[in-house]
């Protein structure tokens, strides 16, 4: 299904208004999101599951739904939901354990297709990415044609369907890809945006949690159009820096660029939970998984970082960061985790609140051979060999094929959105 949505962004600056209103919006960003990816792969490998409610995830006491098929979603099942709760809602659902290596195999096929159209691919997770297609029109045609080709190529090569959003920026592209799932194609151009975007619920703003939604509902704000009626000053006074973001996003404004890992000034991994997590140990386990991915990506791109930063977001959208600068650059997962754990534990001891998002970012990159140690740590080489061995297994068998023991209790994909976050 193809839905054409259009956009005209109102910005206070007369110059900006002139530029936007006189020039067509440049549709240069695609967001490609696979449809119920893990469940779809299971159906692909076992066609007898087609059309049945399917839950992919763990079944133990801490079992969590990683992906629910669309048939299961009709009963109220969703990702990051405790498996016990999902099975109460849909007792006849079929439960299968995640197969990380198989999902990684399909993911690599999908990302290979992306690279055929542009080198500017920003991964978000194994099953979604942003693509900057600016300047590719002469080779591949219009943005709509490119989006259709990518969908067709994914289906032909993997047997899976994807939903694509095409817009002028990342926020609008991601929002668009979600409007016509599954197997959707939504183009946000300029002409009709004012008629459709204002009516969308503000819950479409990624990461805006239940507590913040309640605050907006108390003042009668439920849609993007409602939020536009609030002044910048009121939003900032009420929500701080997040208020500034709300002011821009409800107008479709997003200045972030598509940034592949190898061009990033920092490499981060974060995840948003569907519900606030009140247990510090659960958050810590998830944080370790994020740090493992950061270390893996640093080594993959031959980068070393001197700074590690934690990002913590509460249910009311308030976000804090805690950072530490290292004495010398590193790509060691062990060192990164020791620093991240120290930062996290200090925060827990002083001011823990239920967490909606947790993330880790490495930055301040240095040359790989910089600052060689005169008296190297006698265990450093062993840890490096362990990192390299782990990387080789991850490359071959997928993200969840090997993990440190402390991260195993995270639960299988205990989150709604796991983001690779280059900045």
Wavefront OBJ file of the C-alpha trace (Angstrom):
o trace
v 0.000 0.000 0.000
v 1.365 3.441 -0.904
v 0.238 6.458 1.074
v 1.320 9.929 0.026
v 1.563 12.317 2.954
v 2.827 15.822 2.537
v 4.594 18.307 4.760
v 4.868 22.052 5.192
v 6.737 23.046 8.328
v 5.953 26.342 10.039
v 9.065 27.913 11.546
v 9.048 31.292 13.295
v 12.007 32.599 11.285
v 10.724 34.515 8.204
v 13.822 33.468 6.265
v 13.312 29.820 7.092
v 9.620 30.125 6.172
v 10.530 31.621 2.831
v 12.985 28.854 2.055
v 10.585 26.080 3.094
v 7.469 27.486 1.436
v 9.081 28.383 -1.883
v 11.201 25.283 -2.303
v 9.907 21.706 -2.296
v 10.866 19.581 0.667
v 13.868 17.436 -0.238
v 12.888 13.790 0.189
v 16.347 12.442 0.903
v 15.996 10.170 3.958
v 14.588 6.644 4.027
v 13.753 4.672 7.130
v 13.489 0.957 6.404
v 11.964 -1.189 9.140
v 11.425 -4.927 8.798
v 7.961 -6.202 9.734
v 7.898 -8.273 12.968
v 11.393 -9.363 11.956
v 12.159 -12.263 14.296
v 8.648 -13.699 13.997
v 8.735 -13.291 10.208
v 12.002 -15.243 9.994
v 10.498 -18.046 12.067
v 7.477 -18.208 9.744
v 9.775 -18.179 6.724
v 11.646 -21.208 8.063
v 8.489 -22.950 9.277
v 5.533 -22.091 7.000
v 3.154 -24.047 9.259
v 3.348 -21.059 11.642
v 1.888 -18.670 9.058
v -1.319 -16.985 10.163
v -0.940 -18.134 13.780
v -0.223 -15.995 16.855
v 3.518 -16.344 17.402
v 5.713 -15.087 20.248
v 9.496 -15.075 19.982
v 11.233 -14.859 23.340
v 12.259 -16.505 26.588
v 9.957 -18.755 28.589
v 11.586 -18.715 32.039
v 10.493 -16.664 35.035
v 12.107 -13.603 33.488
v 11.091 -14.499 29.955
v 10.266 -11.516 27.793
v 8.627 -11.244 24.368
v 11.222 -10.232 21.809
v 8.796 -10.037 18.868
v 5.085 -10.731 18.533
v 3.596 -11.612 15.173
v 0.805 -9.385 13.921
v -1.687 -12.165 14.704
v -0.512 -12.132 18.344
v -0.641 -8.342 18.500
v -4.379 -8.466 17.917
v -4.653 -9.988 21.417
v -2.580 -7.235 23.040
v 0.804 -8.958 22.882
v 3.853 -6.815 22.153
v 7.619 -6.735 22.405
v 9.267 -6.234 25.839
v 6.162 -7.676 27.501
v 6.683 -10.394 30.130
v 5.996 -13.702 28.414
v 3.644 -14.734 31.217
v 1.506 -11.651 30.577
v 1.481 -12.255 26.820
v 0.359 -15.856 27.296
v -2.491 -14.744 29.559
v -3.678 -12.436 26.805
v -3.219 -15.099 24.134
v -3.075 -18.580 25.734
v -3.031 -20.352 22.379
v 0.036 -18.431 21.118
v 2.992 -20.464 19.895
v 6.255 -19.613 21.661
v 9.659 -20.104 20.004
v 13.122 -19.299 21.351
v 15.148 -16.602 19.575
v 17.804 -17.730 17.068
v 20.290 -14.876 16.973
v 22.545 -16.371 14.339
v 19.664 -16.837 11.893
v 18.410 -13.293 12.392
v 21.925 -11.954 11.895
v 22.250 -13.898 8.658
v 19.065 -12.325 7.293
v 20.093 -8.908 8.625
v 23.374 -9.042 6.719
v 21.471 -9.788 3.507
v 19.224 -6.802 4.108
v 22.071 -4.404 4.849
v 23.898 -5.607 1.744
v 20.859 -4.478 -0.254
v 20.986 -1.061 1.420
v 24.638 -0.652 0.432
v 23.703 -1.136 -3.228
v 21.886 2.199 -3.145
v 23.984 4.412 -0.864
v 27.065 4.254 1.359
v 25.247 6.451 3.889
v 23.496 3.789 5.955
v 22.980 4.321 9.684
v 22.020 1.065 11.426
v 19.570 1.337 14.302
v 19.257 -2.359 15.019
v 19.498 -5.652 13.139
v 16.210 -4.937 11.378
v 16.057 -1.207 10.699
v 18.205 1.605 9.357
v 18.226 5.133 7.998
v 19.491 5.694 4.451
v 20.574 9.042 3.005
v 19.796 8.839 -0.736
v 20.667 12.433 -1.574
v 22.379 12.581 -4.960
v 21.392 9.075 -6.040
v 18.447 10.070 -8.246
v 20.415 9.936 -11.500
v 21.456 6.376 -10.768
v 18.273 4.956 -9.277
v 15.419 7.360 -9.971
v 13.019 9.110 -7.599
v 12.962 8.477 -3.831
v 9.670 6.602 -4.252
v 11.200 4.405 -6.942
v 14.225 3.702 -4.730
v 11.978 2.777 -1.807
v 9.948 0.417 -3.983
v 13.097 -1.208 -5.391
v 14.513 -1.770 -1.919
v 11.276 -3.398 -0.732
v 11.139 -5.620 -3.822
v 14.799 -6.588 -3.489
v 14.402 -7.478 0.195
v 11.388 -9.649 -0.587
v 13.093 -11.358 -3.529
v 16.348 -12.059 -1.677
v 15.105 -12.838 1.830
v 11.421 -13.705 1.529
v 10.630 -10.991 4.101
v 8.654 -7.751 3.939
v 9.725 -4.286 5.041
v 7.978 -0.975 5.602
v 9.590 2.177 4.244
v 9.171 5.817 5.206
v 10.533 8.549 2.933
v 10.883 12.124 4.163
v 13.167 15.104 4.509
v 14.594 14.103 7.888
v 15.035 11.158 10.238
v 12.126 11.896 12.560
v 9.584 12.148 9.750
v 11.026 9.134 7.921
v 10.836 6.918 11.017
v 7.341 8.112 11.842
v 6.264 7.478 8.231
v 7.526 3.898 8.109
v 5.242 3.052 11.036
v 2.039 4.490 9.561
v 1.162 1.712 7.114
v 2.702 -1.430 8.617
v 3.110 -4.160 7.581
v 4.544 -4.019 4.047
v 3.894 -0.289 3.814
v 5.335 2.601 1.843
v 4.670 6.127 3.097
v 6.058 9.235 1.447
v 5.967 12.510 3.356
v 6.116 15.300 0.839
v 5.281 18.930 1.404
v 1.846 19.399 -0.111
v -0.395 17.538 2.334
v 1.652 17.447 5.527
v -0.363 20.206 7.182
v -3.564 18.218 6.727
v -2.389 14.889 8.171
v 0.570 15.419 10.488
v -1.248 17.689 12.998
v -3.807 14.948 13.662
v -1.236 12.306 14.611
v -0.997 11.479 18.340
v 1.988 12.879 20.207
v 2.815 9.304 21.243
v 4.390 9.078 17.765
v 7.264 11.127 19.184
v 9.727 8.326 19.902
v 10.651 7.993 23.562
v 7.828 10.145 24.913
v 6.767 8.058 27.890
v 3.486 7.460 29.708
v 4.209 9.946 32.484
v 4.885 12.737 29.971
v 1.784 11.807 27.967
v -0.298 12.168 31.119
v 1.138 15.644 31.741
v 0.213 16.696 28.218
v -3.260 15.173 28.473
v -3.905 17.222 31.626
v -3.593 20.388 29.520
v -5.617 18.951 26.624
v -2.685 18.079 24.360
v -3.132 14.810 22.491
v -2.049 15.495 18.901
v 0.853 17.141 17.113
v -1.484 20.015 16.247
v -2.408 20.463 19.903
v 1.259 20.598 20.852
v 1.936 23.236 18.207
v -0.368 25.570 20.115
v 1.992 25.519 23.100
v 4.731 28.129 23.154
v 8.401 27.235 23.151
v 8.764 29.012 26.480
v 6.010 26.956 28.131
v 7.426 23.672 26.848
v 10.978 24.484 27.965
v 9.794 25.695 31.360
v 7.796 22.484 31.863
v 10.139 19.911 30.297
v 13.582 21.522 30.043
v 15.701 20.468 27.061
v 13.068 17.907 26.121
v 10.604 20.777 25.753
v 12.814 22.301 23.069
v 12.817 18.961 21.261
v 9.016 18.689 21.532
v 8.622 22.184 20.070
v 10.621 21.202 16.992
v 9.370 17.651 16.492
v 5.684 18.574 16.589
v 6.532 20.848 13.650
v 8.402 18.109 11.821
v 11.807 19.703 12.410
v 14.808 17.421 12.951
v 18.372 18.513 12.217
v 20.059 15.152 12.758
v 21.920 13.719 9.792
v 22.291 10.106 8.689
v 25.678 9.057 10.071
v 27.334 5.719 9.295
v 29.536 4.276 12.068
v 32.806 4.977 10.259
v 32.049 8.721 10.101
v 30.672 9.096 13.597
v 32.263 11.284 16.252
v 30.949 8.852 18.815
v 29.579 5.342 18.835
v 26.729 4.499 21.145
v 24.131 1.858 21.838
v 20.914 2.494 23.698
v 17.578 0.849 24.323
v 14.165 2.073 25.347
v 11.941 -0.058 27.555
v 8.211 -0.169 26.921
v 7.682 0.222 30.672
v 9.894 1.911 33.275
v 12.364 -0.511 34.888
v 12.494 -0.120 38.681
v 15.110 -2.815 39.387
v 18.700 -1.453 39.190
v 20.096 -4.956 38.590
v 17.923 -5.411 35.506
v 19.059 -2.043 34.158
v 22.707 -2.908 34.907
v 22.423 -6.203 33.006
v 21.008 -4.384 30.000
v 23.720 -1.734 30.199
v 26.409 -4.424 29.992
v 24.842 -5.664 26.771
v 25.003 -2.134 25.349
v 28.660 -1.718 26.356
v 29.509 -5.056 24.718
v 28.061 -3.801 21.449
v 29.926 -0.480 21.716
v 33.244 -2.305 22.221
v 32.509 -4.621 19.294
v 31.731 -1.692 16.989
v 34.853 0.235 18.081
v 37.058 -2.713 17.186
v 35.174 -3.338 13.956
v 35.988 0.195 12.771
v 39.506 0.203 14.277
v 38.689 3.025 16.679
v 39.744 3.683 20.249
v 37.907 6.031 22.603
v 39.017 8.099 25.587
v 35.564 8.874 26.993
v 32.592 6.762 28.042
v 29.203 8.390 28.668
v 26.029 6.902 30.112
v 22.626 8.151 29.006
v 19.733 7.612 31.406
v 16.157 8.615 30.670
v 13.302 8.552 33.145
v 9.652 7.884 32.376
v 8.880 11.619 32.294
v 11.403 12.061 29.446
v 13.957 13.767 31.709
v 17.384 12.674 30.491
v 20.683 12.771 32.366
v 24.213 11.808 31.372
v 27.215 10.669 33.371
v 30.669 10.587 31.799
v 34.277 9.656 32.516
v 37.471 10.362 30.587
v 40.046 7.562 30.439
v 43.780 8.045 30.849
v 44.410 6.499 27.431
v 42.229 5.472 24.482
v 40.814 1.960 24.489
v 38.616 -0.455 22.577
v 38.584 -3.018 25.382
v 35.131 -4.150 26.431
v 36.530 -4.936 29.886
v 37.793 -1.393 30.439
v 34.701 0.224 28.949
v 32.485 -1.865 31.208
v 34.521 -1.136 34.335
v 34.115 2.598 33.705
v 30.422 2.338 32.771
v 29.693 0.193 35.809
v 31.422 2.664 38.119
v 29.378 5.537 36.675
v 26.162 3.546 36.927
v 26.741 2.345 40.478
v 27.521 5.874 41.700
v 24.272 7.081 40.181
v 22.285 4.198 41.711
v 23.713 4.920 45.167
v 22.897 8.621 44.986
v 19.731 9.074 42.944
v 18.127 6.024 41.333
v 14.742 6.404 39.636
v 12.882 3.936 37.393
v 14.507 3.956 33.971
v 12.840 4.241 30.565
v 16.076 4.292 28.505
v 19.665 3.237 29.163
v 22.599 3.723 26.831
v 26.372 3.941 26.588
v 28.469 6.021 24.194
v 32.196 6.003 23.463
v 33.765 9.174 22.086
v 36.969 11.231 21.824
v 38.520 8.856 19.309
v 42.292 8.527 18.953
v 44.609 6.693 16.590
v 44.694 2.967 17.297
v 48.444 2.945 17.933
v 48.545 6.097 20.033
v 50.121 6.100 23.492
v 51.693 2.674 23.678
v 52.174 1.612 27.289
v 55.710 1.247 28.647
v 54.534 -1.294 31.244
v 51.450 -2.936 29.769
v 48.877 -4.715 31.910
v 49.856 -8.400 31.990
v 46.190 -9.367 31.523
v 45.478 -6.848 28.751
v 46.645 -9.134 25.951
v 44.507 -12.000 27.239
v 41.486 -9.726 27.396
v 42.217 -8.461 23.885
v 42.389 -12.002 22.548
v 39.074 -12.705 24.264
v 37.558 -9.601 22.631
v 38.821 -10.622 19.199
v 37.534 -14.159 19.666
v 34.167 -12.823 20.767
v 34.062 -10.496 17.745
v 34.706 -13.398 15.400
v 31.817 -15.351 16.922
v 29.513 -12.324 16.722
v 30.417 -11.782 13.072
v 29.662 -15.395 12.217
v 26.695 -16.229 14.431
v 25.004 -12.961 15.351
v 24.590 -10.512 18.201
v 23.242 -12.872 20.862
v 25.507 -15.825 20.055
v 27.936 -14.977 22.881
v 27.634 -12.685 25.889
v 29.317 -12.082 29.205
v 27.708 -13.998 32.035
v 26.385 -10.925 33.835
v 24.407 -9.852 30.781
v 22.579 -13.161 30.314
v 19.891 -12.222 32.828
v 18.879 -9.264 30.749
v 16.155 -11.384 29.168
v 15.914 -11.824 25.449
v 15.507 -8.353 23.977
v 13.878 -6.788 27.028
v 13.154 -3.590 25.140
v 11.135 -1.926 22.436
v 13.851 -0.163 20.521
v 17.545 -0.952 20.462
v 19.470 1.814 18.762
v 22.880 2.049 17.272
v 23.470 5.679 18.006
v 26.281 7.421 16.129
v 26.295 11.144 16.836
l 1 2 3 4 5 6 7 8 9 10 11 12 13 14 15 16 17 18 19 20 21 22 23 24 25 26 27 28 29 30 31 32 33 34 35 36 37 38 39 40 41 42 43 44 45 46 47 48 49 50 51 52 53 54 55 56 57 58 59 60 61 62 63 64 65 66 67 68 69 70 71 72 73 74 75 76 77 78 79 80 81 82 83 84 85 86 87 88 89 90 91 92 93 94 95 96 97 98 99 100 101 102 103 104 105 106 107 108 109 110 111 112 113 114 115 116 117 118 119 120 121 122 123 124 125 126 127 128 129 130 131 132 133 134 135 136 137 138 139 140 141 142 143 144 145 146 147 148 149 150 151 152 153 154 155 156 157 158 159 160 161 162 163 164 165 166 167 168 169 170 171 172 173 174 175 176 177 178 179 180 181 182 183 184 185 186 187 188 189 190 191 192 193 194 195 196 197 198 199 200 201 202 203 204 205 206 207 208 209 210 211 212 213 214 215 216 217 218 219 220 221 222 223 224 225 226 227 228 229 230 231 232 233 234 235 236 237 238 239 240 241 242 243 244 245 246 247 248 249 250 251 252 253 254 255 256 257 258 259 260 261 262 263 264 265 266 267 268 269 270 271 272 273 274 275 276 277 278 279 280 281 282 283 284 285 286 287 288 289 290 291 292 293 294 295 296 297 298 299 300 301 302 303 304 305 306 307 308 309 310 311 312 313 314 315 316 317 318 319 320 321 322 323 324 325 326 327 328 329 330 331 332 333 334 335 336 337 338 339 340 341 342 343 344 345 346 347 348 349 350 351 352 353 354 355 356 357 358 359 360 361 362 363 364 365 366 367 368 369 370 371 372 373 374 375 376 377 378 379 380 381 382 383 384 385 386 387 388 389 390 391 392 393 394 395 396 397 398 399 400 401 402 403 404 405 406 407 408 409 410 411 412 413 414 415 416 417 418 419 420 421 422 423
